[in-house]
Structure formats: C-alpha cells, structure tokens
Amino acid sequence: MASESIHHGEVIQAYRRLRGLTQEELAQRIGRSRRTIVSLEQQHSIPNIRLRRALALVLSIPPHLLDLTEQSLAAWSFAPPPSSPSTTSGLPLGEMEMRTLLDHVRLRFDLYYFTNARYAAEGLREQREYVTTLVKQGGSAHTRKRLLIVLSHLYRLDGMIARDALDYPTAEFDFQQASLVAQEASCPELEALALACRAVLFVRQRREAVALQCYDAAHAMARHASPALKAYLAIGAAEAQSLLKDEACFRALEQAHRWLRLLDPADDPLLLYRSTRCSKQTLTDCWMACRAALGHIEPALEYYSDIEYQGDSAMPRRQARMLIQCARLLYQNRDMSCCFYATEGFRRAKAIESYYNMQQVKDLALTLKARFPKDHRVQELIEIINRV
C-alpha cells in the first residue's frame, strides 16, 4: 500500500506532465484507455502492481515513489515460468496460468523498449522452452493456439534482442521460427510481424530491395489485421523506400497516418501494438528519416536537434537513435557539433547495451578521424568510444 506521504496518482500526473505527455498518449504507451489514466491520477493508492510497474517504466518514475523496489522493475520477468499441477499433469492449462504467461510477455516488451534489453532477455530462453513443452502436452485447440501466439512473440523478441546485439544469424533464425510458429497457430498477423522483423534486419544489412519484398509479402498477409500492424508495416516499408531514394515513401507514410487514426491501443488481443509500439511519434520519426535520406537535411536537423525537448526520455533506444541520426546529418552539413550528438547518442546506447547504435557511432567516428584527425572534438569522441 502507498505510504501516507505518497499519492500514487499525483506522482503519475507530475511525471506525465514532466515528460510532456497527454493522458491519451500515456494511455497508448501502456495499452489502456484515457479514462483509465484519469482514474489512476485520482487514486492515492494503486493496488495493481503490474500497472505501477508499467507506469514506472514508461515515465521513468523512481520505483520507491510508486512503492516498488528497484529489483521489482527488472526482476519480475526473471521469475520462474508459472507452473501448477494442471500444467504438469497433462490437464488443460488454466486461465490464470495463461494470463500470467501473457503478463510476462507484456512486461518483457516493456523492458525491451523502456530499459536495458538484457532485462528483457533474462530467462527468456527458459520461458520459451517451457511454453514449447506446454504446446507439446496438447490440450484444446483454443489453448494450443494461445500458447503458440505466446511462443511466436518470445521467438520474435529473442530475435530483436539478437539483432540489436549484431548477432544477425541468431536473429534470422529466431524470426524464421517466430514465423513458423505463427503459421502453426494460423495467425497471419504474427507471421506478417515476424516477416517485418526480418525486413528490418535486411535494412540494417543494406539489403533494402529484399526488405521491400518482405514488406510486400507481409502486407498481403495482414490485409485483415489491426491498424497497429498495418501502420507498422507501412512505416517500415517507407524507411526502406527512402533508402532506395524512392519518394513513394511519403505515400506509404500517408497511409500509415490513416491507419494510426484508427488505432485503439486498448484493443490489442494479439499484442500487436504492445510489441511494436507503433505510434504517431514513430510516424513522425520515420517521416523525418525519409526526408533526411532524400536529402532534405535542414528540416530533419531541426527536428533531430530538438530531441532533448520532445518529452520521450522514457524511450532510451529511440533517443539514442535520434541523437545519432542528428550527428550524422550534422556531419553531412559540415557542422562539428556532430561530435557532441554522437557522444550523447553513444552514451545512451551504451547504457542500454544497444550494440547496433553503438556501432553506428563507431562508424561515424572512424569517418571523422580520417577527415579531421587533429580535431580535439573528434579525439574526445574516439577516447570515449575506446573506453568501452
């Protein structure tokens, strides 16, 4: 229970305003309705610990202010997989066990997006093996499908973590497994999502044409999917198109905008929104990335250089990426303040162990060193990188 001196609702409201989020935006972040946020901000004590954890992660609230411990934010997903006499005796999996499994999946995605991916990875393989065992035990067709959906998410998250760690062979394998499990579950939405994750992998390998083929196939699978998935696919395709210097990327973004207007984060039975975090912010980020890729540097720079004031510090991976993109554009614009933004992006990427983003800074630093070997700002950036 909350102590007499701490009002949970007032804390949430204060940190929400500090982050520059509306009640509706916060609701989207945690997959709830605006009415829920209104209610929470009026409560002295919030008994639902899962909600308190999600809010602490999203808003970067010190755990003790919501009567949480530091360990509870990360360690909740480290708990052993749920088990009961029913699951070990071959009887149907109970609804409570299934809800607990889904809660674990939700929190793992929260940890991936809002903290260090290492936390999301803790115990992930063991939980995946556990769910695989449950699938093999049989049960009703409905229960089996729900378990396969969970398993597909776990494979995909493992692939995302491997992709960030630059372990592309493992990522490729995990995404293929996520797709196969989704097929077994007769769930084209998750199959499309796994294919989109492979497309991101291809973009990072500078295989944009292959990535676009994946997005085209995913679009065909997702004809009847939720707006969250359709918007996510359109945004991903736009990024690949822009890297190929194809201005059709803007038409894809306009379509994504139309889908996002229909988005209801609370209506998310397949966790498509929860696991992609596709939002208006994602759309705006991609819009600017496309403009930058097509040579419209000044408007993109204005956007990226304002990242510190965009109220999204709860998304450290996004912030690292944006700072690094800003640094690269500044370099193209012959502005040596790129070293500052590269340094800040590297520090954030290092804090969350995002090796892909760290590598982006290293590549930029090598380019700077070759061109400006005696510049003290470049030398300081190289020194910071070499300390890792």
Secondary structure by P-SEA (a helix, b strand, c coil): cccccccaaaaaaaaaaaacccaaaaaaaacccaaaaaaaaaccccccaaaaaaaaaaacccccccccccccccccccccccccccccccccccaaaaaaaaaaaaaaaaaaccccccccccaaaaaaaaaaaaaaacccaaaaaaaaaaaaaaaaaaaaaaaaacaaaaaaaaaaaaaaaaaaaccaaaaaaaaaaaaaaaaaacaaaaaaaaaaaaaaaaccccaaaaaaaaaaaaaaaaaacccaaaaaaaaaaaaaaacccccccccccccccccaaaaaaaaaaaaaaacccaaaaaaaaaccccccccaaaaaaaaaaaaaaaaaaacccaaaaaaaaaaaaaaaacaaaaaaaaaaaaaaaaacccccaaaaaaaaaaaac
